[in-house]
Amino acid sequence: MVQTITQPETISIELPNAIALLVTGEQFEALALTNPDLRLERTAEGELIVNPPTGGESSERNFNITGQLARWCDDNEDLGSGFDSSGGFILPNGANRSPDASWVSRERLEALTPKQRKGFVPLCPDFVVELRSASDSLSTLQTKMREYMDNGARLGWLIDPQNQRVEIYRQQAEVEILINPAELSGEDVLPGFVLNLRRVWR
């Protein structure tokens, strides 16, 4: 007699905002590997965050930002490597984060073991971008940007297309707010990089 093993049925559950789903780092990694199509994050306290897929408009904007960063990285490959929104990082505070675009210096990447480079990268990027979509809370993204800076990011851009506004985060400095800028400079973190915002604002 042949015995068939049936897989357990998967069901969906809706969690009220008041209820947090807490997972360990190991559980988070298993969830992320099992659900590669989901954008998952985890706070320093272990709360699981499921980010919904973005709409076409946000996806196009993010593609444009990542594309411009990728071109600069190609021309400056000795300086470091760029990452898109699917790249996961384990910050020093234990949070698992996936910025919309990011960059890490070559020196810091080369200090990692091959195993560390294959999984979630155990560091905070030097440079991060968060692009606000229509469903994103501005205050939540601002908290996220402060977390990046507290964990070692040197430069961060919070780009808010709805208000054509950019918040620039730097180490030990007040947040700089720009209204409808045409471009952004990578400063001394990404020397020579200039992000053209024309297609982000349209």
GIQUI-V200907 format. One record per helix or strand. SS is the DSSP state (h for helix, s for strand). FROM is the first residue (numbers start at 0). TO is the last residue. If there is no record, write none. Layout:
# GIQUI-V200907
SS:FROM:TO, SS:FROM:TO
This chain:
# GIQUI-V200907
s:21:21, h:24:33, s:38:41, s:46:50, h:55:74, s:79:82, s:88:89, s:95:96, s:100:104, h:105:109, h:113:117, s:120:120, s:126:131, h:137:149, s:154:159, h:160:162, s:164:169, s:175:178, s:182:184, s:193:195, h:197:200
